[in-house]
Amino acid sequence: MLKKTIAALALGSALFAGPLLAADYVIDKQGQHAFINFKISHLGYSWLYGTFRDFDGTFSFDAAKPEASAVSVSINTASVDSNHAERDKHLRSGDFLNVDKYPTASFVSTAVKSTGAGTADISGNLTLNGVTRPVVIAARFVGEGSDPWGGYRAGFSGSTTLKLKDFEIQKDLGPASQEVELILSVEGVRQ
């Protein structure tokens, strides 16, 4: 337990009190080191998982002043992939993502607040299905450092839960399937 506490304090110090200055990062989509996944209950009997295969984004990160950090992500909604072609076709339809009318979803942060050693709440506006709503992503610092190719990287994970009706997704899948969890893993290359 003591080792875990010391490790958490060290991680928190690296994230929130280090000597690094603010830096800008591009999310490493090309190297497939970033993921936007989702999870939703299927009728209350099992979980359905999926991902968005095509997205771009940037973030700025200041370990000494995490509140000065920022995130911006754009998602191609037609890139939804739940490992089932017919279901994906339905997810792209007007019942869910309505990709013909709204081909892009986006998240732009409005505030970052430290919540503990290596953790933060990232508040921002999520636009999905033509609707913009405030959301909070519970984020965790994973690590940062030099890579084998001469670059410098930083990584984070996070999650948030969305109510489908908040984004005017009216398809009723039953009481167990009213919310979807977004699960994020982001690795950025410093510019």
N, C-alpha and C positions, 0 to 999 in steps of 0.2 A: 504494500500500500504506500509506503514511504517513497519507494522508487517511482511509482506512478505520480505521486504528488510532485516530486522534484521534477520529473519529466514535463508535467503540465505547466509548472512554473517556468521552466526553461523555455518551453514553447511559447508561452504567453509573453515572456520577455523578448523573445525573438520577433514575435508578431507586433507587439505594441510598445516596445521601449527600445528597439534596436537603433543603431546609428544611421541606418539607411535613409536616404532621401526619397521623396516621391518618385516613382518610376511608372512609365506607361508600358502596358503589355498588350499583345495581340493574342487572342485565344488560339491555341494550336489545333485548328481544325484539320489542317493538311496532314499532320502526323497522327490524327485520330487519338489525341490525348485529352479530349474534352467530350462530355456527353450530357445531353438533356434527355432524361428518361422520365417515364411516368408509370404510375401504378394505380389501378382502380379495381374495386371489388367487382367480381362477376356474380351477380345475384346473391351475394353473401356466402357463396360456396367456395370460391377460390379467388386468386388474384390474376388480373390480366396486366401484363407488362408491355411497354413499348418504348420507342425512342423517336427523336427527330434527327434525321441523318444529315441535314443541311442547315447550318447556322453560322453566323459570323459574330464577332464581338471583340470588345476591348475592355480593359480595366486599368485604372491607375491605383497604385498601392503605396502607401506611406506607412511603414512599420512604426515610426515615431508618432504619427498622427493619423490613426486609422479613420478618424472622422473626416479626413480630407480625401479618402479613397472614393472611387466612383466606378460604376459598371454600366455598360451599354451592350445589349445583345439583340440581334435580329434573327428570326427563325423563319425558314421556308416551311409553311405549314403543310404543303403537299408532300414533304419529305417524311411524314409520319410513317412509322413502320412498326406494326404489332406482330409481325411474323405470320400474317394471314392476309392474302391478297384481297379477298372479298370483304373482310372486316375493314382493311385499310381504305378500300373504295368507299365504304359506308362512313368511316371517320372523316373522309375528305368532303363528304356531301353536306348539304344544308342542315342536316340533322345535328351535325357536330361542328367541325372546323370551318365549313363553308369556304373552302380554299379558292373557288372560282371568284368569289366576291372579295375575300380577304386573304390574299396569298401570303401575307407576312404577319407574324406576331412579333412583338418587341417588348423588351424590358429596359427601362432607364432608371437608374437609382436616383433617389432624392436625398438620402441620408444614410450614413453608416454609424452604428452605435456599438461600442464594445460592450460585450455581455459577460466577459470573464476571460480566463487564460486561453488565448487562441480562438476565441469565438466572438461573433458579432452578429447583430441584426442588420440586414441590408434592406432598407425601405425603398420602395420605388413604384413606378407605374407600369403595370403590365397591360398591354393592348392585345386582345385576343378576340377573334370573331367580331371585329369592329368596335369592341367595347374596351374602354380603359378604366382600370380599377387599381387602387393602391393595394400592394401586397408586401409582405415582409418575408424575406428569405433568412432562415437561421443558417448562418455560415460558420464553417470551421476551417481554420488555416491548416493546410496539410504540410507544406514545406516550401523552401526556396533554395536556390543555389545554382552553381555552374553546371552546364550540361556537357556531354562529351564532344559537342560540335563547336564549342567556343561561345555559346550563348549563355544566357542567364534566365532561369525560369522560376515561376511561383505558382503554387497550386492551392485550390480551395475546394471544399465540398459544401453542399447546402441542400436544403429542402424547404418546401412550402406546400400548403394544401389549399386547393381552390374549390369553391362551390361552382358547379357547372352553371347553375341558373344565374349566378352573378355575371357571367359572360354571355348571357342570353342563349345558352345551349339548352334547348327546351326538351330534347328527347329524354323521356322518363325511362330509366333503366331499373327502376325499383328503389326502395328505401335504402338499400345497402350501397347503392352506386350513385350517390348524389355529389360525391366529392372525388377529386383526383389529386394524388400526391405527385408533385414534381420532385425529382431526385437529380441533383446537379453535381457534376465533377468537372472542374475547370482547371486547365493548366495553360498558363500564358507564357509567351516568349517576350522578354524585355526588349523594347525598341531603342 
